[in-house]
Amino acid sequence: MDIFLWVLQAVLMLLGIGIIGFWVARRNAIAENVQGFLIQLAINIVLPCLIFSSLVVNFSPAKFPNWWQLPLCWFVYAAISLIFTLITMFVSRQEKLFMGASLI
């Protein structure tokens, strides 16, 4: 039940941020070039920081004894994706730059 409440709290925070952003955009309170910057700031910095801070505050290794499996699964997934991307990049004659950009 605790996990549900954590997720609900994070979703409600994001919904609140979205509603405030919609309200500000609707009133034309901020110039459009500044809105683009704020959107990038929210997506690339604030959202990851919100997720990280939630993990730091609420995570306890005693409650989740198999926590180490999640980073391991991510590493295996990233390795498999890298292999498939490289294979597809060398097999395909077109769009090599696009496929190579997915490695970054």
WOGISUL-V628861 format. One line per field, one symbol per residue. psi: psi as a letter, one per 40 degrees, with the letter a starting at -180 (. if undefined). burial: + if it has 24 or more other ideal C-beta (glycine too) atoms within 12 Angstrom, else -. Layout:
psi->???
burial->???
This chain:
psi->ddddddddddddddddddddddddddefeiiddddddddddddddddddddddddddehhdddgdfdedddddddddddddddddddddddieifdddddded.
burial->--------------------------------------------------------------------------------------------------------
